Structure formats: C-alpha cells, structure tokens
Amino acid sequence: MPKAAGVYVFHGEDGPLPLYVGKSVCLRTRVLDHLRTPEEARMLHQARRITFQRTAGDVGAQLLESHLVKRLKPIYNRRLRQVKTLYSLRLAEGRVTVVSSADEAFSEQAGVHGLFRTAPAARRAIEELADLHRLCLVTLGLEPGTAGRPCFRHQIRRCAGACAGADDAYGHQQRASSALGSLRMKRWPYRGALGVVEREGRMSRIHVVREWCYLGSAATPAAAAKLANRPARFDLDGYRLLAPLLVTPGNVQTMELA
C-alpha cells in the first residue's frame, strides 16, 4: 500500500457489493488506521482483501471516491450515496417555489437557490430565512392567506407585514432576493467540458467535468477529450467539491475540452 493519494476498497467474500470505499492523501496510513480501529471490527471481520487505485492528488481521490460509492453501493458507506432527486428554491416575481432536479436542469438555470436532499429541507431553509429577515410566507406564496389581512407570523412579529400592506412590496421582494442570495447555486461558467489538471510527483491526471458532473480522469488531453461527451447526472457531492475550485480563476490549472 503506497504512501500516496488514492482510493481503497475493502472486499468481503465474493459478492455483488464491496464492504467499504474510502480515500486518502496517504493510502498506507489511512488503511492502517482502519485496521487499528476496534469500532470497525465487524467490517474487518468480514474483509478478505483490500484493493486500491492511485490518484494524482486529493481532488482526484475525492472525485473517484464519490463516483465509486455511487456506482458500487458499498455496504458500510452511508455518506456520498446517490440521491436521485434534489430540491432547490426558485424566486420569481416575489414568490418562492420548491423545484426538483427531475424538472429543472439546475446547472443551466438562473434564480435557483440552494441544494437540498428533500423538499421539506428546502422548505425549512426558506422558513428560517423568513424568520431572520421578517419575510411573509403568504406573500412569498408558501402559505395560504387573505388579501389585506395580517398573517399569523405578522401577529407574532416574525413578518414585517407585507401581507397587510404594512411592508413595502418592492422592499419585501428585495429582502427575499438578498436573503436567498447566500444560497444561490453557481452556474457552470464554461462553454463545454473542462479538464482539471492535477499532479503529484511524476503522476499527472486530467479530471473531466461538465455541468459540475465528473466524467472520469485521463492521463493525456486526447484521452480526456474522449470523455467529454459522456452522459452524466448532476451530483451534489461533485458540485460541492468542484464549485469552490472552478468559479474563481487561478485556483487550479484547467483546459477547455472540445
């Protein structure tokens, strides 16, 4: 097991699913940590062999780990499992709706805020922002109400009164836009697929990404270009890893792929 970045897999008896997939910037140290951890005795008792795959650094290890967990569905992995449907908040003409990834191409749309694993989680997020900024859930279209009558939240001073005319409608809309701004999803800033170059020692890899989706890694630009048109599904974990790296120029070395 090398003292280098990569992904490792614990395998049990022959079967359709591995036991566990993990990643580290030092494979040898991380795997030894597993072997010395009493809390993992159940998994270790089932393990029969360990395989690994080198990467050119931590970014590649994180991308590959996420990809393998979703594809292989290891028994002991709970984090990074594929979520089939994600939810966001869309603000349009002063009203908020919860939209799902089944209906929206999130990476292509403007006005999409936040990424949530469930619709109730998206709803809780806007309710918390409404309390913080004294927004009206009736005016936002999230609760029923009667025009001109104060909502319940206004009576307990959580709403500034847009429902009853006590709060300026334009100001309310601006506050809602500002409140949701911290959750706004970053749009894909490139024309097509992008290669993210990563190096560790003599090893170099190009991670191919399109619309925040990881398509695979290659050793050469020609091989990377062949991955650029692979079909892919939006992945929340990939987005959270890649967005901070790619939105700000200069964070990593990149190349546009035709």
FIMI-771663 format. One record per residue (C-alpha): residue in one letter; x, y, z. Coordinates in Angstrom, 2 decimals. Layout:
<atoms>
  res        X        Y        Z
    A        X        Y        Z
...
</atoms>
This chain:
<atoms>
  res        X        Y        Z
    M     0.00     0.00     0.00
    P     1.76     3.21    -1.13
    K     2.26     6.40     0.84
    A     0.36     8.36    -1.83
    A    -3.10     9.72    -2.64
    G    -5.80     7.40    -3.87
    V    -8.92     5.36    -3.20
    Y    -9.08     1.99    -1.43
    V   -11.77    -0.70    -1.32
    F   -12.42    -3.31     1.37
    H   -13.81    -6.50    -0.19
    G   -15.53    -9.38     1.58
    E   -16.37   -12.82     0.23
    D   -17.22   -12.88    -3.46
    G   -20.49   -10.99    -3.92
    P   -22.09    -8.08    -5.76
    L   -21.17    -5.38    -3.22
    P   -17.84    -4.35    -1.66
    L   -17.73    -3.58     2.06
    Y   -16.33    -0.05     2.06
    V   -14.79     2.57    -0.23
    G   -12.58     5.34     1.17
    K    -9.98     7.88     0.06
    S    -6.85     9.47     1.49
    V    -3.83    11.56     0.58
    C    -1.79     8.72     2.14
    L    -3.30     5.32     1.42
    R    -0.96     3.35     3.67
    T    -1.62     5.48     6.77
    R    -5.40     5.55     6.27
    V    -5.77     1.82     5.71
    L    -3.63     1.06     8.77
    D    -5.92     3.36    10.77
    H    -8.86     1.14     9.79
    L    -7.00    -1.98    10.90
    R    -6.31    -0.43    14.31
    T    -9.85     0.80    14.99
    P   -11.86    -1.50    17.32
    E   -15.14     0.18    16.30
    E   -14.68    -1.22    12.79
    A   -14.20    -4.81    13.96
    R   -17.40    -6.00    12.30
    M   -16.32    -4.81     8.87
    L   -12.75    -6.02     9.34
    H   -14.01    -9.48    10.36
    Q   -15.82    -9.71     7.00
    A   -12.91    -8.31     4.95
    R   -10.87   -10.69     2.80
    R    -8.79    -8.32     0.66
    I    -8.12    -4.64     0.02
    T    -7.57    -3.08    -3.39
    F    -6.51     0.46    -4.19
    Q    -6.20     2.92    -7.06
    R    -3.65     5.74    -7.10
    T    -4.70     9.28    -7.95
    A    -2.67    12.41    -8.69
    G    -3.84    14.17    -5.53
    D    -6.70    14.87    -3.16
    V    -9.12    16.25    -5.77
    G    -8.89    13.12    -7.85
    A    -9.26    10.96    -4.74
    Q   -12.43    12.78    -3.68
    L   -13.97    12.61    -7.16
    L   -13.14     8.92    -7.59
    E   -14.37     8.01    -4.10
    S   -17.72     9.74    -4.70
    H   -18.06     8.08    -8.11
    L   -17.27     4.58    -6.80
    V   -19.57     4.83    -3.79
    K   -22.49     5.74    -6.05
    R   -21.66     3.05    -8.61
    L   -20.67     0.18    -6.29
    K   -23.01     0.95    -3.34
    P   -20.68    -0.44    -0.61
    I   -22.39    -1.95     2.41
    Y   -20.72     0.27     5.04
    N   -20.80     3.59     3.17
    R   -23.69     5.90     4.02
    R   -22.19     9.23     3.01
    L   -21.89    10.01    -0.72
    R   -24.72     7.66    -1.75
    Q   -26.51     8.81    -4.90
    V   -29.56    11.00    -4.28
    K   -31.90    10.53    -7.22
    T   -33.78    13.80    -6.75
    L   -32.51    17.10    -5.33
    Y   -34.52    20.21    -4.47
    S   -33.91    23.94    -4.73
    L   -35.75    27.21    -4.13
    R   -36.71    29.39    -7.10
    L   -37.62    33.06    -6.63
    A   -39.68    34.65    -9.43
    E   -41.78    37.83    -9.22
    G   -41.55    37.84    -5.46
    R   -42.79    34.28    -4.99
    V   -40.82    31.21    -3.96
    T   -41.38    27.67    -5.19
    V   -39.62    24.42    -4.35
    V   -38.34    22.81    -7.56
    S   -36.81    19.37    -8.09
    S   -33.95    18.18   -10.25
    A   -36.45    15.94   -12.03
    D   -37.97    19.09   -13.57
    E   -35.02    21.52   -13.67
    A   -31.50    21.41   -15.12
    F   -30.03    23.15   -12.06
    S   -26.66    23.94   -13.58
    E   -28.30    25.77   -16.52
    Q   -30.92    27.80   -14.69
    A   -30.74    31.26   -13.16
    G   -32.57    32.08    -9.95
    V   -32.05    28.67    -8.35
    H   -31.04    28.81    -4.70
    G   -29.68    26.05    -2.51
    L   -29.41    22.30    -2.97
    F   -31.36    20.07    -0.61
    R   -31.81    16.33    -0.37
    T   -35.53    16.60     0.45
    A   -38.37    19.02    -0.26
    P   -39.06    19.53     3.49
    A   -35.40    20.53     3.96
    A   -35.80    23.18     1.26
    R   -38.98    24.40     2.93
    R   -37.27    24.63     6.33
    A   -34.46    26.69     4.79
    I   -36.80    29.37     3.43
    E   -38.78    29.44     6.68
    E   -35.56    30.07     8.63
    L   -34.60    32.87     6.23
    A   -38.11    34.31     6.53
    D   -37.78    34.48    10.32
    L   -34.35    36.07    10.06
    H   -35.38    38.74     7.53
    R   -39.03    39.17     8.64
    L   -40.38    37.94     5.31
    C   -44.02    36.99     4.80
    L   -44.67    33.38     3.82
    V   -48.10    34.34     2.44
    T   -46.59    36.98     0.16
    L   -43.91    34.50    -0.89
    G   -46.67    32.09    -1.91
    L   -45.72    29.44     0.63
    E   -48.80    29.75     2.88
    P   -52.47    30.50     2.16
    G   -53.83    33.85     3.31
    T   -56.46    36.53     2.75
    A   -55.50    39.69     0.89
    G   -55.21    42.67     3.22
    R   -55.31    40.58     6.39
    P   -52.19    40.08     8.52
    C   -50.85    36.53     8.61
    F   -50.24    34.66    11.84
    R   -46.49    35.31    11.68
    H   -47.15    39.06    11.49
    Q   -49.19    38.82    14.68
    I   -46.23    37.26    16.49
    R   -43.85    39.81    14.91
    R   -41.97    37.44    12.65
    C   -43.36    39.05     9.49
    A   -42.93    42.77     8.75
    G   -46.46    42.96     7.31
    A   -46.23    42.62     3.53
    C   -49.44    40.59     3.74
    A   -51.36    43.52     5.29
    G   -49.72    46.42     3.41
    A   -47.52    47.39     6.34
    D   -44.35    46.39     4.46
    D   -43.42    47.80     1.04
    A   -43.89    45.11    -1.65
    Y   -40.75    46.09    -3.57
    G   -38.68    46.20    -0.39
    H   -40.02    42.79     0.61
    Q   -39.03    41.34    -2.74
    Q   -35.54    42.84    -2.48
    R   -35.08    41.41     1.01
    A   -36.20    37.99    -0.22
    S   -33.72    38.14    -3.10
    S   -30.92    39.21    -0.78
    A   -31.78    36.53     1.77
    L   -31.72    33.79    -0.84
    G   -28.53    35.15    -2.39
    S   -26.34    33.28     0.07
    L   -27.84    30.03    -1.23
    R   -27.67    30.86    -4.94
    M   -26.30    27.98    -6.97
    K   -23.28    28.79    -9.10
    R   -23.91    28.42   -12.83
    W   -21.49    26.37   -14.94
    P   -19.05    29.09   -16.14
    Y   -17.67    27.30   -19.21
    R   -18.94    26.59   -22.74
    G   -18.50    22.83   -22.51
    A   -16.44    20.21   -20.74
    L   -13.39    21.23   -18.73
    G   -10.22    19.37   -17.81
    V    -8.90    19.95   -14.28
    V    -5.19    19.15   -14.19
    E    -3.71    17.62   -11.04
    R    -0.14    16.45   -10.44
    E     1.64    14.57    -7.66
    G     5.29    13.73    -8.24
    R     5.58    12.13   -11.67
    M     1.88    11.32   -11.86
    S    -0.47    13.64   -13.76
    R    -4.20    13.30   -14.38
    I    -6.85    15.38   -16.15
    H   -10.25    15.23   -14.41
    V   -13.02    15.80   -16.94
    V   -16.02    17.81   -15.71
    R   -19.13    19.11   -17.49
    E   -22.03    20.99   -15.85
    W   -20.49    20.10   -12.45
    C   -20.61    16.38   -13.36
    Y   -17.45    14.27   -13.05
    L   -16.98    12.23   -16.24
    G   -13.71    10.47   -15.44
    S    -9.95    11.04   -15.42
    A    -7.31    10.54   -18.10
    A    -3.54    10.73   -18.46
    T    -3.46    12.74   -21.72
    P    -5.50    15.57   -23.33
    A    -6.51    13.26   -26.18
    A    -7.86    10.65   -23.78
    A    -9.60    13.36   -21.73
    A   -11.34    14.70   -24.85
    K   -12.88    11.28   -25.43
    L   -14.57    11.51   -22.01
    A   -16.03    14.96   -22.59
    N   -19.33    13.79   -24.13
    R   -20.12    11.02   -21.68
    P   -23.67    11.19   -20.30
    A   -23.80    12.22   -16.64
    R   -26.30    13.05   -13.91
    F   -25.94    16.10   -11.68
    D   -24.22    15.13    -8.44
    L   -24.50    17.19    -5.25
    D   -21.19    15.98    -3.80
    G   -19.33    16.74    -7.02
    Y   -20.83    20.20    -7.17
    R   -19.82    20.98    -3.58
    L   -16.26    19.89    -4.29
    L   -15.84    21.50    -7.72
    A   -17.70    24.81    -7.39
    P   -15.19    26.45    -5.00
    L   -12.32    25.29    -7.23
    L   -13.68    26.33   -10.62
    V   -15.66    29.52   -10.05
    T   -12.57    31.52    -9.07
    P    -9.92    31.57   -11.87
    G    -6.44    30.51   -10.83
    N    -7.43    28.04    -8.11
    V    -6.46    25.07   -10.28
    Q    -4.92    24.50   -13.70
    T    -7.62    23.82   -16.28
    M    -8.04    23.21   -20.02
    E   -11.20    23.52   -22.11
    L   -12.10    20.35   -24.00
    A   -13.92    20.35   -27.33
</atoms>
